[in-house]
Amino acid sequence: MPESGPSQGQTTHGPIPTPRTEPRPPGAGTPVTRTPDIGTRGTRAQDAPAQDAPAPETRTAETLTPESGASGTRTAARTEREGRTAPAPAVPAARRAGLLVTLVLGGLTALPPLSMDMYLPALPEVTGSLGAPAATVQLTLTACLAGMALGQLVVGPMSDKWGRRRPLLIGMVVYVLATAACALAPNAALLVSFRLLQGLAGAAGIVIARAVVRDLYDGVEMARFFSTLMLISGVAPVVAPLIGGQILRVTDWRGVFHVLTVVGLLLTLVVWKWLHETLPPARRHDGGVGSALRTMRGLLADRVFTGYMLSGGFAFAALFAYISASPFVVQEIYGASPQTFSLLFGVNSVGLVAVGQINGKLLVGRVSLDKALATGLAVITLASAALLLMTGGVFGPVGLVPVAAGLFVLMSAMGLAMPNTNAQALMRTPHAAGSASALLGTCSFLVGAVASPLVGIAGEHTAVPMALVQLVCALAAVGCFLGLCRPWQRAAAPAGPPTMGR
């Protein structure tokens, strides 16, 4: 509808501009009152439906809509001024369901790290139990990681076509069956195959959790929710090896997969009972593989979306380089005990989670997402450069404490970079949140998988490769953010809906 001038069916009262009411189709809610002489922004604000007239398309997801009342109206007006599609008005029941939805989505995002890291302490035992070389057993990790990356490309478009619940439930059921099969695998080859299937199915939780967040939230509220999810998913990699080690005290490596099977089954039941559909049929996409590929091609053609995707992927690669190299660097080069390494790993993870909460609770809504993201990327770059100087001997011999401090700063800054890249990318893609989430996750996993083996390229007696990989990834993230996202241009542009390539 044009923003100015009378539209078809309008009536006026009197010779001077006064508020006038447009008739609406049956079932469309209360009529919209428009005041023609207050400017574009005023018209947009008054075009919002009244608080007591929820939009029809929210019926499918009304138990999960995050905002209600005047707060929802204010947020709708704010998102329209920022050039985004305003979320549908909410219902009060959403606030009662908020904590449960947060825990369910957090569990979905935490399950893949649990699947990866709970298994790590059992690798030596698997080698002896199956009579396979260590290199073959390492393939079980690679297969699971590859499955998580590729599975997102399949599940994301499926969720845009069929809704979120059906692909998620199918993925969870397959995950439970694949995990149970891992516990019964008689040889290494079958274990690798089942781990690949486990990763493919587990990807459903990652990609659909992000898509559900996009369905429910917009703007700063979405960034806040991603920071909250980081509180849950950030703890998983820390506690998973500890849980796996405790399980191995009472059973063998197969018991780890038995526990994961039970966890997957319980999470499937919770999703089936309490996580309702969040994508109304009117917003779903028709078409098969060709349509999905065209959708992804259109997303990648959006320069700004691609910039946020690559920035987040390279930042994740710097994190992955730390995860891959830190056991070797801390224990072998600097002589720390396994207990000291576990303590440092836990402290760094706490830093990441804490900064993520500062981002969500204090910064979002007060500082623009691009400024918070730019700060995070700048700190990651500076910390990586400091680590390279220290490990390269520029400052002479350094001990563990300065290196650990640099790693802590780098990890903590991820709490600014990761949630804000996801939020900014998904804000541009309300029409294809599943496909966009799939591209975000696949990019992060693939870039991380490429960066991970490079940290050991120079042997076992230097930490320079880790710091160098981290610095290169950080600079690449900054380059993508500045060269593709160009936040200063969009900040100066007039308000309007995001367009491909803008």
C-alpha distance (Angstrom), angle and dihedral (degrees) to the residues before:
residue distance angle dihedral
M1 . . .
P2 3.81 . .
E3 3.72 115.4 .
S4 3.81 95.6 -133.1
G5 3.76 136.7 32.1
P6 3.79 126.5 42.8
S7 3.75 116.3 -61.1
Q8 3.74 126.4 -148.2
G9 3.76 112.6 -68.8
Q10 3.83 95.9 19.8
T11 3.79 120.3 134.8
T12 3.76 128.4 -159.6
H13 3.74 130.2 -151.3
G14 3.81 116.0 -146.9
P15 3.74 134.0 -9.1
I16 3.83 95.6 -76.4
P17 3.82 127.7 65.5
T18 3.78 109.5 -87.2
P19 3.78 132.4 160.0
R20 3.77 110.6 -70.6
T21 3.76 133.8 -172.8
E22 3.78 126.1 -128.3
P23 3.79 118.1 -147.2
R24 3.78 112.4 -121.2
P25 3.82 129.6 -151.6
P26 3.80 116.3 -93.7
G27 3.80 111.7 -76.2
A28 3.81 94.3 15.6
G29 3.80 94.7 114.8
T30 3.77 129.3 -114.5
P31 3.80 120.0 -14.6
V32 3.80 117.8 -91.6
T33 3.78 116.6 -113.1
R34 3.80 113.4 -147.5
T35 3.77 130.1 -169.8
P36 3.81 108.4 -157.2
D37 3.78 100.1 -162.7
I38 3.82 103.7 57.0
G39 3.82 100.5 77.2
T40 3.77 136.2 -109.5
R41 3.78 98.1 -61.8
G42 3.77 93.4 49.4
T43 3.79 90.6 49.6
R44 3.78 91.4 51.8
A45 3.77 92.4 50.5
Q46 3.79 92.7 49.8
D47 3.79 92.2 46.2
A48 3.80 88.2 70.9
P49 3.81 112.5 106.0
A50 3.75 118.4 -106.1
Q51 3.79 117.0 -93.4
D52 3.76 93.9 -107.7
A53 3.81 94.3 52.5
P54 3.81 110.1 74.8
A55 3.78 116.3 -165.3
P56 3.81 115.1 -102.1
E57 3.81 95.9 -124.9
T58 3.82 92.6 63.5
R59 3.82 93.8 71.0
T60 3.77 94.7 92.8
A61 3.79 94.2 53.5
E62 3.78 101.2 26.3
T63 3.81 95.2 121.4
L64 3.80 90.6 58.9
T65 3.82 103.5 40.7
P66 3.79 106.2 125.3
E67 3.77 104.7 -145.9
S68 3.77 136.5 50.6
G69 3.78 143.8 178.6
A70 3.76 122.3 -1.5
S71 3.79 92.3 -14.7
G72 3.78 90.8 60.3
T73 3.82 91.1 47.7
R74 3.80 91.8 51.2
T75 3.79 91.5 48.2
A76 3.80 91.1 48.9
A77 3.78 91.6 52.6
R78 3.79 91.7 46.2
T79 3.80 94.1 50.7
E80 3.80 91.2 49.0
R81 3.81 90.0 53.0
E82 3.82 88.9 51.0
G83 3.79 91.2 53.9
R84 3.78 99.5 -105.8
T85 3.75 133.5 120.2
A86 3.77 108.9 -92.9
P87 3.79 115.8 -122.4
A88 3.75 118.3 -114.6
P89 3.81 117.1 -93.0
A90 3.76 112.5 -89.5
V91 3.75 137.1 -130.0
P92 3.80 126.5 -128.5
A93 3.82 92.5 -115.6
A94 3.79 88.3 70.7
R95 3.79 92.5 73.3
R96 3.81 91.5 55.0
A97 3.80 90.1 50.7
G98 3.80 95.4 43.7
L99 3.81 98.7 91.3
L100 3.80 93.2 45.0
V101 3.81 92.3 48.6
T102 3.80 89.9 48.9
L103 3.80 91.7 52.3
V104 3.81 92.7 46.9
L105 3.81 93.6 49.4
G106 3.79 90.1 43.9
G107 3.79 89.8 52.5
L108 3.80 90.8 50.9
T109 3.80 92.3 52.3
A110 3.82 92.5 43.5
L111 3.82 96.0 50.7
P112 3.84 96.8 76.2
P113 3.84 93.5 51.1
L114 3.78 88.5 48.0
S115 3.80 89.5 51.2
M116 3.81 90.5 52.3
D117 3.79 103.2 39.1
M118 3.82 103.9 35.8
Y119 3.79 86.4 62.7
L120 3.83 96.4 52.9
P121 3.84 98.6 85.0
A122 3.82 89.4 52.3
L123 3.83 97.4 57.5
P124 3.83 96.1 97.6
E125 3.79 90.8 47.9
V126 3.81 92.0 49.6
T127 3.82 89.6 53.5
G128 3.81 91.7 56.3
S129 3.80 96.2 37.9
L130 3.81 96.4 53.0
G131 3.81 96.1 32.4
A132 3.79 91.3 -126.1
P133 3.82 129.1 139.6
A134 3.79 118.2 -102.8
A135 3.81 92.0 -111.5
T136 3.81 90.7 58.8
V137 3.78 92.5 48.5
Q138 3.81 89.4 50.2
L139 3.80 86.7 60.2
T140 3.79 88.1 68.8
L141 3.81 87.9 68.1
T142 3.79 93.4 44.1
A143 3.80 91.6 48.7
C144 3.81 92.5 51.9
L145 3.81 92.2 47.7
A146 3.82 92.3 47.7
G147 3.79 90.3 48.8
M148 3.79 91.6 52.9
A149 3.80 90.9 50.8
L150 3.81 97.2 46.7
G151 3.79 96.0 37.1
Q152 3.77 91.4 63.2
L153 3.81 90.9 60.4
V154 3.80 88.7 57.6
V155 3.79 101.5 39.6
G156 3.81 96.9 43.7
P157 3.83 96.9 62.8
M158 3.82 89.8 39.7
S159 3.79 89.8 58.4
D160 3.82 91.2 50.7
K161 3.80 89.6 53.7
W162 3.82 103.5 39.0
G163 3.79 102.7 22.3
R164 3.78 129.1 -104.6
R165 3.80 103.5 -78.0
R166 3.80 102.0 57.6
P167 3.84 99.1 50.8
L168 3.80 90.4 40.9
L169 3.80 94.0 52.5
I170 3.82 91.6 45.4
G171 3.78 90.2 49.6
M172 3.80 92.5 48.7
V173 3.81 92.9 49.8
V174 3.81 91.1 49.9
Y175 3.81 89.4 47.2
V176 3.81 91.4 54.6
L177 3.81 92.2 48.6
A178 3.82 93.3 45.9
T179 3.80 92.3 48.3
A180 3.78 91.5 50.1
A181 3.82 88.7 49.8
C182 3.84 89.5 52.8
A183 3.79 88.9 57.4
L184 3.83 89.9 54.5
A185 3.82 98.7 40.7
P186 3.84 109.2 134.8
N187 3.82 96.4 -161.5
A188 3.78 141.9 19.4
A189 3.81 95.7 -104.0
L190 3.80 92.7 58.4
L191 3.79 90.8 43.1
V192 3.82 89.6 55.8
S193 3.82 90.0 49.5
F194 3.79 93.6 48.8
R195 3.80 91.5 46.9
L196 3.80 89.5 53.8
L197 3.81 89.5 52.6
Q198 3.80 90.1 45.9
G199 3.80 90.3 54.5
L200 3.81 93.2 46.5
A201 3.80 91.3 52.5
G202 3.80 95.3 40.3
A203 3.80 89.4 56.7
A204 3.82 87.7 73.2
G205 3.79 90.8 71.5
I206 3.81 93.7 51.2
V207 3.79 99.1 46.5
I208 3.80 98.6 38.7
A209 3.81 93.2 46.5
R210 3.82 89.0 59.1
A211 3.82 91.1 44.3
V212 3.82 91.3 51.4
V213 3.80 90.0 51.7
R214 3.82 88.6 53.1
D215 3.80 90.3 49.4
L216 3.79 92.5 52.7
Y217 3.78 104.8 35.0
D218 3.77 140.8 40.3
G219 3.78 136.8 -171.4
V220 3.78 118.5 -12.3
E221 3.80 92.1 -4.9
M222 3.80 89.5 62.4
A223 3.80 91.6 50.5
R224 3.80 89.6 50.1
F225 3.79 91.6 51.5
F226 3.82 92.6 49.5
S227 3.79 88.2 53.3
T228 3.80 89.4 51.6
L229 3.80 90.9 50.8
M230 3.79 88.4 53.0
L231 3.79 88.5 61.2
I232 3.80 88.7 62.6
S233 3.79 102.6 33.0
G234 3.82 92.2 41.8
V235 3.79 91.8 60.1
A236 3.81 94.1 50.9
P237 3.84 97.9 74.6
V238 3.80 89.6 48.6
V239 3.79 98.9 51.5
A240 3.82 97.5 33.4
P241 3.85 97.4 78.5
L242 3.80 89.6 44.3
I243 3.79 91.2 52.1
G244 3.80 90.5 46.3
G245 3.79 91.2 51.1
Q246 3.79 91.9 51.4
I247 3.79 91.5 48.6
L248 3.81 89.7 53.5
R249 3.80 89.3 56.3
V250 3.81 90.5 67.1
T251 3.81 103.5 26.9
D252 3.81 143.0 9.5
W253 3.82 131.1 -90.2
R254 3.79 91.5 -78.6
G255 3.80 88.5 64.1
V256 3.81 89.3 64.8
F257 3.80 89.7 61.8
H258 3.80 90.8 44.7
V259 3.80 89.2 57.4
L260 3.82 91.6 46.6
T261 3.81 89.1 50.6
V262 3.80 91.1 54.9
V263 3.82 91.7 46.1
G264 3.81 90.9 49.7
L265 3.81 91.8 48.3
L266 3.81 92.9 50.4
L267 3.80 91.9 47.5
T268 3.81 90.3 49.4
L269 3.80 90.6 54.2
V270 3.80 91.5 48.3
V271 3.81 91.6 50.2
W272 3.80 91.3 47.8
K273 3.79 93.3 50.9
W274 3.80 105.4 35.8
L275 3.81 112.7 17.5
H276 3.80 104.8 83.5
E277 3.79 126.9 -164.7
T278 3.82 112.5 -77.6
L279 3.82 101.2 -177.8
P280 3.82 112.0 75.8
P281 3.83 116.3 -141.6
A282 3.81 90.7 -114.6
R283 3.83 90.1 64.2
R284 3.80 97.2 47.3
H285 3.80 124.3 107.7
D286 3.79 126.3 -122.6
G287 3.77 124.1 -147.2
G288 3.79 139.2 65.0
V289 3.78 135.9 -104.9
G290 3.79 93.4 -41.3
S291 3.80 91.7 54.6
A292 3.80 91.1 48.4
L293 3.79 91.4 51.2
R294 3.79 91.3 48.8
T295 3.80 90.0 50.7
M296 3.80 92.0 51.6
R297 3.79 91.1 45.5
G298 3.80 88.8 53.0
L299 3.80 90.9 50.0
L300 3.80 91.9 50.2
A301 3.81 89.2 49.0
D302 3.80 88.0 62.1
R303 3.80 100.2 92.7
V304 3.81 94.4 -158.7
F305 3.81 94.8 48.9
T306 3.81 90.3 48.7
G307 3.79 89.9 49.2
Y308 3.80 92.9 55.0
M309 3.81 90.9 43.5
L310 3.81 92.9 53.1
S311 3.80 93.2 41.7
G312 3.80 90.3 54.1
G313 3.80 91.8 43.5
F314 3.80 94.2 53.1
A315 3.82 91.9 44.5
F316 3.81 88.5 52.2
A317 3.81 89.1 49.4
A318 3.81 89.9 56.8
L319 3.80 87.8 51.9
F320 3.80 91.0 47.6
A321 3.81 90.5 51.3
Y322 3.80 88.2 56.5
I323 3.80 93.0 48.5
S324 3.81 92.3 49.1
A325 3.81 97.7 44.4
S326 3.80 105.1 31.7
P327 3.85 97.4 82.5
F328 3.81 89.9 53.4
V329 3.83 95.9 40.3
V330 3.81 96.9 45.9
Q331 3.81 98.5 40.3
E332 3.80 106.1 29.4
I333 3.82 103.1 32.6
Y334 3.80 100.7 32.0
G335 3.81 97.0 30.2
A336 3.80 99.0 -125.8
S337 3.78 120.2 159.4
P338 3.81 121.6 -113.7
Q339 3.82 88.2 -106.8
T340 3.82 91.1 54.1
F341 3.79 90.5 48.3
S342 3.80 91.0 50.8
L343 3.80 90.1 49.7
L344 3.81 93.3 49.9
F345 3.81 91.7 45.6
G346 3.77 89.9 51.7
V347 3.82 93.8 47.2
N348 3.82 91.2 50.7
S349 3.80 91.2 49.8
V350 3.80 90.1 49.8
G351 3.81 88.3 52.8
L352 3.80 91.0 53.1
V353 3.79 92.3 48.9
A354 3.82 93.1 44.7
V355 3.80 94.3 52.0
G356 3.79 89.1 45.5
Q357 3.79 88.9 56.8
I358 3.81 91.8 46.6
N359 3.79 87.3 52.6
G360 3.80 92.7 50.5
K361 3.79 99.9 39.2
L362 3.81 103.7 34.3
L363 3.80 113.0 16.0
V364 3.81 104.4 38.2
G365 3.80 108.5 85.9
R366 3.81 92.5 19.5
V367 3.81 99.8 54.9
S368 3.80 123.8 35.5
L369 3.80 115.4 -104.3
D370 3.80 90.9 -120.8
K371 3.82 92.0 55.0
A372 3.82 91.7 49.4
L373 3.80 90.1 46.9
A374 3.81 92.3 48.1
T375 3.81 90.1 50.9
G376 3.79 91.5 51.0
L377 3.80 93.4 49.3
A378 3.81 91.5 46.7
V379 3.82 92.3 52.2
I380 3.82 91.5 46.9
T381 3.81 89.7 51.9
L382 3.81 93.8 48.1
A383 3.81 92.5 46.5
S384 3.82 91.0 49.0
A385 3.81 91.0 49.9
A386 3.81 91.1 49.3
L387 3.80 90.8 50.0
L388 3.80 91.0 50.6
L389 3.81 91.4 50.9
M390 3.80 91.9 48.1
T391 3.80 97.1 45.3
G392 3.81 91.0 42.6
G393 3.80 91.5 59.2
V394 3.80 97.5 -115.8
F395 3.81 89.7 135.1
G396 3.78 93.8 38.4
P397 3.81 123.3 -110.9
V398 3.80 111.2 -12.6
G399 3.77 128.2 -170.6
L400 3.74 132.6 -134.7
V401 3.81 96.6 -85.8
P402 3.85 98.1 67.3
V403 3.81 91.9 43.1
A404 3.81 91.1 48.0
A405 3.82 89.5 50.0
G406 3.81 91.0 52.5
L407 3.79 91.2 49.3
F408 3.81 90.4 48.8
V409 3.81 92.1 53.4
L410 3.81 91.6 46.8
M411 3.80 93.4 48.8
S412 3.80 93.6 45.2
A413 3.81 92.2 52.7
M414 3.80 88.5 59.2
G415 3.80 85.3 73.9
L416 3.82 87.7 69.8
A417 3.79 98.5 39.6
M418 3.79 105.6 44.6
P419 3.84 104.1 48.8
N420 3.80 93.2 41.9
T421 3.82 95.7 50.2
N422 3.81 89.3 51.7
A423 3.80 92.5 46.9
Q424 3.80 95.5 47.1
A425 3.81 93.1 46.7
L426 3.80 95.0 47.1
M427 3.80 93.1 46.1
R428 3.80 87.7 67.7
T429 3.81 94.1 51.9
P430 3.82 111.6 54.3
H431 3.82 87.6 137.9
A432 3.84 94.5 58.9
A433 3.79 108.8 19.7
G434 3.82 93.4 150.6
S435 3.80 94.7 53.2
A436 3.81 91.4 42.7
S437 3.80 91.3 50.4
A438 3.80 89.5 49.5
L439 3.80 92.0 53.4
L440 3.81 91.8 47.4
G441 3.79 93.2 51.2
T442 3.79 96.1 42.0
C443 3.80 92.4 49.4
S444 3.81 91.7 51.0
F445 3.80 94.5 48.1
L446 3.80 95.4 44.2
V447 3.80 95.7 47.0
G448 3.79 89.5 44.8
A449 3.79 91.6 49.9
V450 3.82 90.4 52.2
A451 3.81 93.7 47.8
S452 3.81 95.6 45.0
P453 3.84 100.6 73.1
L454 3.81 92.5 43.6
V455 3.80 92.4 71.3
G456 3.82 91.4 74.0
I457 3.78 97.7 42.9
A458 3.83 94.6 110.2
G459 3.80 97.3 49.3
E460 3.78 135.2 -106.2
H461 3.80 102.7 -55.7
T462 3.79 104.3 67.7
A463 3.80 137.1 55.1
V464 3.81 92.9 -160.5
P465 3.85 94.6 101.7
M466 3.82 91.2 56.1
A467 3.80 92.8 50.9
L468 3.81 92.4 42.3
V469 3.81 93.2 51.4
Q470 3.79 90.1 47.9
L471 3.81 92.6 50.4
V472 3.81 93.2 47.3
C473 3.82 90.9 49.3
A474 3.81 91.7 46.9
L475 3.81 92.4 50.3
A476 3.81 89.9 47.4
A477 3.81 89.9 51.9
V478 3.81 91.2 50.3
G479 3.82 90.9 46.8
C480 3.81 92.5 52.1
F481 3.80 91.6 46.8
L482 3.81 94.0 50.6
G483 3.80 98.6 34.6
L484 3.81 100.0 42.3
C485 3.80 108.2 20.4
R486 3.84 94.8 40.8
P487 3.81 93.2 -174.3
W488 3.82 93.8 -173.4
Q489 3.82 90.4 63.1
R490 3.78 94.3 50.9
A491 3.81 91.5 44.9
A492 3.81 89.6 56.8
A493 3.82 94.8 42.6
P494 3.83 119.2 98.8
A495 3.79 116.9 -101.0
G496 3.76 113.9 -84.7
P497 3.77 142.1 125.1
P498 3.83 115.7 -65.2
T499 3.74 114.3 -99.6
M500 3.78 131.7 -159.4
G501 3.76 110.4 -85.7
R502 3.82 95.8 7.0
